[in-house]
Amino acid sequence: MPKSETKTLFSIIVIALALLAITIGLMQLLAHNYKVLEKGQLLPYSKGTITKVRFFDRWTLYTEFERLPNVDILTAFLLGACGWSALIFSALIKFLGHKRKDPAISFFFWLGVLLTWLAADEFFGLHETIGHNLQWLKTLPGIKAPDDFIVLLYAFAAVTGLIVFRRIILADKLALFLWGVAAGVALVAGIADTLRGGGGRLTNYVEEFSELAVAALILFGILRLGTTLLRKSIPSAAELGSGT
């Protein structure tokens, strides 16, 4: 590996460790400087359990973090595995591939960032919490609850990624098929989520297991596409011998 790439890899590791240390420090700071003021159905548009928390006796936030069913926990872990798998493929193609500006590097990097965020969102209810503290979002046209706007941002990011990286996504037919099925199952999960209020346990089960299936299909698609693109990016013995 060239010295420049070794320095780059070392810098990335140092930055990642620094960010991890800062994150742990902030979590410890917040854990010792908060007070729960109220807990219950505090917001009219949400049926979930909302906790009103005050930090440092100055800032008040509404959070929606509940203990997840086992299926949702597994979904969160699968999404986390998707995110880290994508980031690993991005690094492998970056440091083992023969193209310095391979678009697959950016594709897997941003895919990894998005899926890691979605894993944290699934586990901690981040988009609900963000929405609860930006109440003005529900005044926007077509928005019934403020967290709906955050979900629309997720959809916008996904569509933008499909357009920008369409050539990479189309590079492997099996991965494309897996992600196509995942999109269909995600639509089922969305419909079940809409009907959850009046559909009882059945719609809950359909939503939870559909989301689990989506996460699994995304993971299989990443592994398939990542393996395909990694093989293409690594120079062959003949290319190495000829110096190309």
N, C-alpha and C positions, 0 to 999 in steps of 0.2 A: 504494500500500500504506500503511495507517495507521501512525503512528509507533510504536504499541505492538507491532504485528506486526514492524516493522523491527527494533526492539530485541530482540524474541524471536528472530528469525532470526540477528541478530548474536551473541546470547548462545549460541545452539546452535553456531554456527561456532567461537566462541572455546573452548567446552567440548570440542568434537570435536578441535580442534587441540591443546588441552592434554592430552587423553587420549592422542592419538597420540604426543605428545612423551614422556609418561610411559611408555607402552608401549615405545617405542624405547629409552629410557633403561634400563628394567628388562631388556630383552633384551640390551643391551650389558653390563650388570652381571652377568647370569647367564652370558653367553658366556665371561667371563674368570674365573669362580669355580666351576668344576665339574671333577670327575675321574671318568672311567669306571672302575668297579671290576670289573665282569664283563659278559659279553655271551653270550647263547645262549638255550636253552630252560630258563629259570631257574624257571618256575612250572609246576606239574604240570597245571593245567587249560588252559594255552594252548600251542598249537603254534607260535606266532609267535616271532620273535627278540626277546627281552627284554634291555634294557640297564639295568644297575644303576648309577646315577649318584649321586655325593655332591656336594652343593652347600655351599660355604663351610666345608668340613670339619666340618659339623654335621648336615645333613639328608640322608637317603638316600631316593631315589625310584626306582621301577621305571618305565621308559618303553618304549613299543612304537611306535617310529617307523621304518618301513622305506621304502625307495625304492619308490614306487608305479608300477604299469604305466601306460602312456600313457593307457589308457581311464579309469583311476581319476583321473588328473590332470585330464583333460578334465571328468570328472564334478564334481570339486571346483571347477573354474573356473565351470562352469554353475551350481552351487549358489551360488557367490559372486555370480554375475550375478543370480540369483533374489533373493538377499538385498538387493542394492543397488537392484535395480529396485523392490522393494516399498518400501524406505525412500524412494526418490525419489518414488514415487506418494503416499506418506504426506505428504511435504513439499509436493508440488504441490497436493494437495487441501486441505492446511492453509492455504496462503498464497494460493491462487487461488480456492478455493471460497467460497461465500457462507454456509455453515454453520460457525459457530465450533466446534461440538461434533459434527461429523460422525463417526459411529462408524467410517467407512472409514479415518479417520486412525489410530485405534488399531489397527485390523485390520492395515493394511499395515505399521505400525511394528513390532508384535510378530511378524508374519510375517517381516519383514526381519531382525529380531534373531535369530530362531530359525534361519532359513536361512543367515545369515552364520556362525552358530555351527556348523551342520552342515557347511558348506564347510570350516571350519577343522578340524573333527573328521575329515572325510574325508581331508584332507591330512596332518594330524599325528597321527591316531589318538588323539584326546583322550579319548573315552569308555573306550578300553582302558586308557590311562594312569591315569585317575581310578580305575577299578576295581581296577587292580593295587595301588594304594596305599590302598585301603579293603577289605582282605581280609575283614573281618568281614561284608561284604555277602553272601558266599557261604553264610553260616549262615542266611540268611533262607529261609523256605519257598518251594520251587520255583525257587530260584536256584542254578544249577550253577557259574557263573563270576561274579565280582563285577561285571564290566562289563555283564552281562545286566540288572542292575537299572537301570543308566543308560539302556539302550535302552528299558526299560519306562517310565522317566520321560519320554523323548521321545514315546512313544506316548500317555502320559497328557496331555502338553501338546498334542499334535495333536488328541485327542478333545475336550479342553476348549475349544480354539479353534473346533472345528467346532460345538460347542453354543452357545458365547457369540456367535459371529459368523455363525450360520447364515443370517440374513436377507441379509447382504452376500454370502455365498458363493452363495446362490441367485439373486442379481440378474442373472446372465448364464448362459444355458443352455450356451453353447459352452464357457465357462471351467469350468463344473461338469462337463461331459462330459470335458474334458481331464484334470481332476483325478481324476475317477472312473476313467478308464483308467490314470492314474498309480498310483492305489491298487491296482488289479489287477496291474499290472506289479511294483509293490513287493512284493506277496504272492509273486509268482514268484521275485523276488530273495531273499526271506526263506527260501523253501523250498530254493532252490539253495544258500544259505549253510549251511543245516542239513545238506544232503547233501554239502557240499564235501569233507569228510574222506574219503569213499569213492567219490565220483563222478568223480574225475580231472579232466582239463582241461575236459571239456564243461561240468560244473557251474560251474567257475570262469568260463568264458566267458559262460555264461548269467547268472550273478550280476553280472559286471562290466558287460555291455551292457544288462542290465535296469536297473541303477542309473543308467546313462547316459541311458536312455530316460525314466526317472522324472524326472530333473533337467530334461531338455528339455521334457517335458510340463508340469511345474510352471512353468517359465519362460514358455511360451506362454500358460498359463492366467493367470498374473499380468499379462502384457502385455494380454491380452484384457479381463480384469476391471478392471484399472487404467484402461485407456482408457475403458471404459464408464462407470465411476463418476466419472472426472474430467470427462467431458462433462456428466454430470448435475449435478455440483457447481459448475461454472462458470456464473455468472449470464449469461443471454442479454442481447443489446443492448436488448430491450424492457424487461426487468427493471431494467437499469441506468438506462434513461431514465426509468422511472417511480419510481425510487428505492426499489424493494422489494428 
